[in-house]
Amino acid sequence: MGWETEPGAAKDRALPWSNDEWNVAAALCATQLPLVWLAWWLFVGAGQDDYGRGGGAFGVLCLPLILPLLGVVHSSAQIMPAATLSRLLPRRSGPQWARHVVASVLVGAGWAVLGHMVWGWSPRDTLPWFAGAGILPVLFLAPLRRRAWGGWSVWSRAAGACFVLSVVGGLAVAALADEYEPPALSDGQLAGEWRGDHGAELRLAPGGRAGLTRVPARAGFEADGDSTTCSGTGTWTRGTNGGREGVVVRLDDDCGEETFWTVSGSERSPELFALFGDPEAGDLLILTRNQGLSGGSGGRADTALHQRR
């Protein structure tokens, strides 16, 4: 079934790969995802705040529930299109597997560029992951292509490998995780103007008064209720929630209930965040500010409000 050993087969079909190859590629993509997650955590997520969403070992152990679907999507979006692209590369550039690796990196780079153009993702952050995620499946696909693994046979092996890798990854995260320490901010460091997109502003005055312009607040009495956008005046005080320091903002009118904004980030780049709704699928609202704001000044600072789901 290999491209080099069966040139006639490649000519008889529109694409240079068969359903069996696509099936194996999807299983390989699913198998590598626990490793990708662990690598992301080690290089990006370690030592950062989880913003009340949890994760860690539990998160990686939940991966087997969605790995097959993600494997199919990854194979269909990168590995198999790269197989078609590799057929267009000059044969003198190397063996088939090498051309497939190069093509896979190019397709991954293309998805990173598309993400930057459509959603504004940073190419510096996404390009290494999008391009690198297509290397291991291609390298393992080359020797496995000639084996008679069809249907559920390859998936049963992939399921066993995914389970082992997920457990190992979860144990590694639990063993290597550093306890995140949020910054200790004084009242003077909290006071000031926090601004965001679409005209959102949260102004914390040194005397305890607060001003809001298009800032999210809790929509109901429930602790995990949804958010509503409020404008007006109110008060702010320091408080704790679940052992975390933060700011309690109360409005003078009936727009929303009191909202607890947890201190996060770092001493140089402090943040305030609030989690609305389900901890796993709700809205995570983060206010950040530039490090140019001096404590106690109450002056203006460039800030941003990010909404994540």
C-alpha positions as CSV (number, residue, x, y, z in Angstrom):
1,M,0.0,0.0,0.0
2,G,3.0,2.3,0.2
3,W,3.4,5.1,-2.3
4,E,6.9,4.1,-3.4
5,T,6.2,0.4,-3.8
6,E,2.8,0.6,-5.4
7,P,2.9,3.5,-7.9
8,G,0.2,2.0,-9.9
9,A,-2.2,2.1,-7.0
10,A,-1.6,5.8,-6.5
11,K,-2.4,6.5,-10.1
12,D,-5.7,4.5,-9.9
13,R,-7.2,6.7,-7.2
14,A,-7.7,10.4,-7.0
15,L,-5.8,10.8,-3.7
16,P,-2.4,9.4,-2.9
17,W,-3.8,7.7,0.2
18,S,-6.3,5.0,1.0
19,N,-9.0,4.8,3.7
20,D,-6.8,2.4,5.7
21,E,-4.0,5.0,5.7
22,W,-6.4,7.7,6.8
23,N,-7.7,5.4,9.6
24,V,-4.1,4.7,10.8
25,A,-3.2,8.3,10.6
26,A,-6.3,9.3,12.7
27,A,-5.4,6.7,15.4
28,L,-1.8,8.0,15.5
29,C,-3.0,11.6,15.8
30,A,-5.2,10.6,18.7
31,T,-2.4,8.7,20.4
32,Q,0.0,11.6,20.3
33,L,-2.4,14.1,21.9
34,P,-1.6,13.2,25.5
35,L,2.1,13.9,24.7
36,V,1.1,17.2,23.0
37,W,-0.9,18.2,26.1
38,L,2.0,17.3,28.4
39,A,4.4,19.3,26.3
40,W,2.1,22.3,26.3
41,W,1.8,22.1,30.1
42,L,5.5,21.9,30.6
43,F,6.4,24.7,28.3
44,V,3.4,27.0,28.7
45,G,1.0,26.1,31.5
46,A,3.3,25.1,34.3
47,G,3.3,27.6,37.2
48,Q,0.3,29.6,35.8
49,D,-3.0,30.2,37.4
50,D,-5.8,27.9,36.3
51,Y,-8.4,30.7,36.9
52,G,-10.6,28.3,38.9
53,R,-11.1,25.9,36.1
54,G,-9.0,23.1,37.7
55,G,-7.2,20.8,35.2
56,G,-3.9,19.1,35.9
57,A,-4.0,15.4,36.3
58,F,-7.8,15.2,36.1
59,G,-7.7,17.1,32.8
60,V,-5.3,14.9,31.1
61,L,-7.1,11.8,32.3
62,C,-10.3,13.1,30.6
63,L,-8.5,13.2,27.2
64,P,-9.3,9.6,26.2
65,L,-13.0,10.6,26.1
66,I,-12.5,13.0,23.2
67,L,-9.2,11.7,21.6
68,P,-10.8,9.6,18.8
69,L,-12.7,12.6,17.5
70,L,-9.7,14.9,17.8
71,G,-7.6,12.4,16.0
72,V,-10.0,12.2,13.1
73,V,-10.2,16.0,12.8
74,H,-6.4,16.4,13.0
75,S,-5.8,13.7,10.4
76,S,-8.4,15.1,8.0
77,A,-7.2,18.7,8.4
78,Q,-3.4,18.2,8.3
79,I,-2.0,14.7,7.8
80,M,-4.0,13.6,4.8
81,P,-4.0,17.0,3.0
82,A,-0.2,16.9,3.5
83,A,-0.1,13.5,1.8
84,T,-1.7,15.1,-1.2
85,L,0.7,18.1,-1.1
86,S,3.7,15.8,-0.8
87,R,2.9,14.2,-4.1
88,L,3.5,17.6,-5.7
89,L,7.0,18.0,-4.2
90,P,9.9,17.0,-6.4
91,R,11.0,13.4,-5.8
92,R,14.6,14.5,-5.8
93,S,13.9,16.3,-2.5
94,G,14.0,13.1,-0.6
95,P,12.0,9.9,0.1
96,Q,8.3,9.9,0.4
97,W,8.1,10.0,4.2
98,A,10.5,13.1,4.2
99,R,8.3,14.9,1.6
100,H,5.3,14.1,3.7
101,V,6.9,15.5,6.8
102,V,7.8,18.7,5.0
103,A,4.3,19.0,3.6
104,S,2.7,18.4,7.0
105,V,4.7,21.2,8.5
106,L,3.6,23.5,5.7
107,V,0.0,22.6,6.1
108,G,0.3,23.2,9.9
109,A,1.9,26.6,9.2
110,G,-1.0,27.4,6.9
111,W,-3.5,26.7,9.6
112,A,-1.5,29.0,12.0
113,V,-1.6,31.8,9.4
114,L,-5.3,31.3,8.9
115,G,-5.9,31.5,12.7
116,H,-3.9,34.8,12.8
117,M,-6.0,36.3,9.9
118,V,-9.4,35.2,11.1
119,W,-9.1,35.1,14.9
120,G,-6.0,37.1,15.6
121,W,-4.0,34.3,17.1
122,S,-0.3,35.1,17.5
123,P,1.8,33.2,14.9
124,R,4.7,33.1,17.3
125,D,2.6,31.1,19.8
126,T,0.6,28.9,17.4
127,L,3.1,28.2,14.6
128,P,5.4,25.8,16.5
129,W,2.4,23.8,17.8
130,F,0.5,23.6,14.5
131,A,3.5,22.7,12.5
132,G,5.1,20.3,15.1
133,A,1.8,18.4,15.7
134,G,2.0,16.9,12.2
135,I,5.5,15.4,12.5
136,L,5.1,12.3,14.8
137,P,2.0,10.9,13.0
138,V,3.8,11.1,9.7
139,L,6.9,9.5,11.0
140,F,5.0,6.6,12.5
141,L,2.6,6.3,9.5
142,A,5.5,5.4,7.1
143,P,6.4,2.1,8.7
144,L,2.8,1.2,9.6
145,R,1.4,1.9,6.2
146,R,2.4,-1.6,4.9
147,R,0.8,-3.5,7.9
148,A,-2.6,-5.0,7.5
149,W,-4.2,-2.9,10.3
150,G,-7.8,-2.1,9.4
151,G,-11.0,-1.1,11.2
152,W,-10.8,-1.4,14.9
153,S,-7.5,-3.2,15.1
154,V,-5.4,0.0,15.0
155,W,-7.8,1.8,17.3
156,S,-7.6,-0.9,20.0
157,R,-3.8,-0.5,20.1
158,A,-4.2,3.3,20.0
159,A,-6.6,3.2,23.0
160,G,-4.2,1.2,25.1
161,A,-1.3,3.6,24.2
162,C,-3.6,6.6,24.9
163,F,-4.5,5.3,28.3
164,V,-0.9,4.6,29.3
165,L,0.3,8.0,28.1
166,S,-2.7,9.8,29.7
167,V,-1.9,8.2,33.1
168,V,1.8,8.9,32.8
169,G,1.1,12.5,31.8
170,G,-1.4,13.0,34.6
171,L,1.1,11.6,37.2
172,A,3.9,13.8,35.7
173,V,1.7,16.9,36.0
174,A,0.8,16.1,39.6
175,A,4.4,15.5,40.5
176,L,5.9,18.5,38.7
177,A,3.2,21.0,39.3
178,D,4.4,24.1,41.2
179,E,1.8,25.7,43.5
180,Y,0.8,29.0,41.9
181,E,1.3,32.0,44.1
182,P,-0.8,35.1,43.1
183,P,0.7,38.5,43.6
184,A,0.1,40.3,46.9
185,L,-1.3,43.7,45.9
186,S,-1.9,46.5,48.3
187,D,-4.9,48.8,48.2
188,G,-2.8,51.4,46.4
189,Q,-1.8,48.9,43.8
190,L,-5.4,47.8,43.2
191,A,-6.6,51.4,42.9
192,G,-6.7,52.9,39.5
193,E,-8.4,52.6,36.2
194,W,-8.8,49.2,34.5
195,R,-9.9,49.5,30.9
196,G,-11.0,47.0,28.3
197,D,-12.3,46.4,24.8
198,H,-15.6,47.9,23.6
199,G,-15.3,50.8,26.1
200,A,-15.2,48.7,29.2
201,E,-13.8,50.5,32.2
202,L,-13.5,49.5,35.9
203,R,-12.3,52.4,38.1
204,L,-11.2,51.6,41.6
205,A,-10.7,54.8,43.6
206,P,-8.4,54.9,46.7
207,G,-11.4,55.8,48.9
208,G,-13.4,52.7,48.1
209,R,-15.6,54.0,45.4
210,A,-15.9,52.2,42.1
211,G,-17.0,53.3,38.6
212,L,-18.1,50.9,35.9
213,T,-18.6,51.3,32.2
214,R,-19.7,48.2,30.3
215,V,-18.1,45.9,32.8
216,P,-19.4,42.4,33.5
217,A,-21.2,41.8,36.8
218,R,-23.1,38.8,38.2
219,A,-26.6,38.7,36.7
220,G,-28.3,36.9,39.6
221,F,-28.0,35.9,43.2
222,E,-26.4,32.5,42.4
223,A,-22.7,32.3,43.1
224,D,-22.1,30.7,39.7
225,G,-24.7,32.8,37.8
226,D,-24.2,34.3,34.3
227,S,-22.8,37.7,33.7
228,T,-24.5,40.9,32.6
229,T,-22.9,44.1,31.4
230,C,-23.3,47.0,33.8
231,S,-22.5,50.7,33.9
232,G,-22.7,53.0,36.9
233,T,-21.1,53.6,40.3
234,G,-20.6,51.6,43.4
235,T,-18.1,50.5,46.0
236,W,-15.2,48.1,46.2
237,T,-13.6,46.4,49.1
238,R,-10.9,43.7,49.6
239,G,-12.1,40.2,50.3
240,T,-11.2,36.5,50.1
241,N,-12.9,33.6,48.3
242,G,-11.7,30.1,48.5
243,G,-8.5,31.3,50.2
244,R,-7.7,33.7,47.3
245,E,-7.4,37.5,47.7
246,G,-9.6,39.7,45.5
247,V,-11.9,42.7,45.1
248,V,-15.6,42.7,45.8
249,V,-17.4,45.3,43.6
250,R,-21.0,46.3,44.6
251,L,-23.1,48.6,42.5
252,D,-25.4,51.3,43.8
253,D,-28.3,50.4,41.5
254,D,-29.9,47.2,40.5
255,C,-27.7,46.3,37.6
256,G,-26.2,42.9,38.6
257,E,-25.1,41.6,42.0
258,E,-21.8,42.0,43.8
259,T,-18.9,40.4,41.8
260,F,-15.8,39.0,43.3
261,W,-12.7,39.7,41.1
262,T,-9.8,37.4,42.1
263,V,-6.2,38.7,42.1
264,S,-4.1,36.8,39.6
265,G,-1.2,37.4,37.2
266,S,2.2,38.5,38.6
267,E,3.7,41.4,40.5
268,R,4.7,43.0,37.2
269,S,1.5,42.1,35.4
270,P,-1.3,41.8,37.8
271,E,-4.8,40.6,36.8
272,L,-8.3,40.4,38.1
273,F,-10.6,37.6,37.0
274,A,-14.1,36.4,37.5
275,L,-15.5,33.1,36.4
276,F,-19.2,33.0,35.5
277,G,-21.3,29.9,35.1
278,D,-20.0,26.4,34.8
279,P,-16.3,26.2,35.8
280,E,-15.5,24.0,32.8
281,A,-17.6,25.8,30.2
282,G,-18.6,29.2,31.6
283,D,-17.2,32.6,30.8
284,L,-13.8,33.5,32.2
285,L,-13.4,37.3,32.3
286,I,-9.9,38.6,32.9
287,L,-8.9,42.2,33.4
288,T,-5.2,43.1,32.9
289,R,-3.2,46.3,33.0
290,N,0.1,47.5,31.9
291,Q,3.0,47.5,34.4
292,G,3.3,51.3,34.0
293,L,0.6,51.9,36.7
294,S,2.3,53.0,39.9
295,G,0.8,51.9,43.2
296,G,-1.5,54.4,44.9
297,S,-1.5,56.9,42.0
298,G,-5.0,56.1,40.9
299,G,-3.9,57.1,37.4
300,R,-4.9,55.8,34.1
301,A,-3.4,52.6,32.7
302,D,-3.8,50.7,29.5
303,T,-5.7,47.5,30.2
304,A,-7.6,44.8,28.4
305,L,-10.6,42.7,29.1
306,H,-10.5,39.2,27.6
307,Q,-13.6,37.0,27.4
308,R,-12.8,33.3,27.2
309,R,-15.0,30.3,27.1
